[in-house]
Amino acid sequence: MEEAYIAERLMEFGMTRQEASIYICLYRNGELTGYEAAKLTGISRSNVYGGLSRLVDIGAAYRIEGNPSKYVAVQVEDFCKSKIRVLIEGKTFLVENMPVMAEESDGYITVEGAANIRSKIFAMLERAAQRIYISAPGSFIEEIRLELEKAAVRGIKLVVITDQDMGIKNAIQYLTEQKEKQIRLIIDSVYVLTGDIRGTRTDTCLYSGQKNFVNVFKEALSNEIKLIEWTKGEKSNES
C-alpha cells in the first residue's frame, strides 16, 4: 500500500504529514536516533527532533534513554485504541455538558470535502427513524454498506437505487444503468443530501430540510423508481 495513503490515515489520528512520515519510518526500521530518522526520511534534523518529541507526547512513540536517545514506534493498534478511547471519553463529556443546541436550520447547507460528506451521511443514517431512500453508484453503496445494514436491522424502510446488485438484507433495491459519482439521499421525508461523491476534497453536497426542496426531491426519486419499475423491476432482499 502506498505510504502516502497510510500517512493520510494517520493524520486522521492527529499527526501532521511530517509526523506520520517519521512514525512510519520508526515502524519500518525499529529503534532510531533523531539523526538516523532524519537521514532515512530526508526531513531536516530540527524538524525530525520536533516530530519525535510530539510523537512521544501523543502516545505514538517511546523515548529510549541513552546517549544519544533513541525512539521506537508504539504499535499502531495500541496507538489507535488509545486515541479512540480518549475521543469517546471526550464525546461523553461534551454530550452531557454542552448547552442546548439551537434548532437545526431548514435552509440550504453546503458540505464540502469527501470526509465531511461521509460524516454527514453517517449522521443522517444513524438518525433515521422511519425510512431511507438512497440513490448512488454501487461502489459507494458498498463503502457505507455497514451503516445501511444497521439501519435496516433497526426496522427502517431502506430503498436503494444503484447500478449493482448489492444484496443488502431487508432492503428494496432498484437496479439502473451505471450511475454517475453522485448521491441523492432522503431521510424520513424531512432531510435531503445531494451532490458529488468522487472521493476528493473538492466534492460538494447540498444538505437541506427546506420543505419545498424536499418535496421536489421526493418527486424526482419517485419518478426514477417508476421508470425503473417499468423497465427493469425491483429486487427485494428480505431476510
Number of C-alpha atoms within 10 A of each C-alpha: 5 6 10 12 10 13 20 15 13 20 15 9 14 13 20 17 16 17 23 24 24 27 26 19 20 23 17 10 14 12 19 21 21 24 16 17 25 19 13 14 16 12 17 13 16 11 15 24 18 12 23 26 18 16 25 16 11 14 15 24 22 17 17 14 9 8 7 10 12 19 22 22 25 18 11 15 9 12 17 16 11 15 16 13 12 12 12 12 10 11 12 11 11 11 10 8 9 8 8 7 6 6 6 7 10 13 11 14 13 13 20 17 17 19 15 15 25 16 12 16 19 14 12 19 22 14 12 19 15 14 18 22 20 23 25 23 22 20 15 17 22 14 11 14 16 12 17 25 17 13 23 19 15 13 13 20 18 22 21 27 26 23 20 19 14 17 14 21 16 19 24 18 26 23 21 22 10 12 16 12 16 17 22 19 23 26 22 17 18 16 19 26 25 22 19 21 23 16 14 12 13 12 19 20 23 16 22 19 21 15 15 9 16 19 14 11 20 19 12 12 18 13 12 15 23 15 13 17 15 9 11 13 14 18 15 15 13 10 8
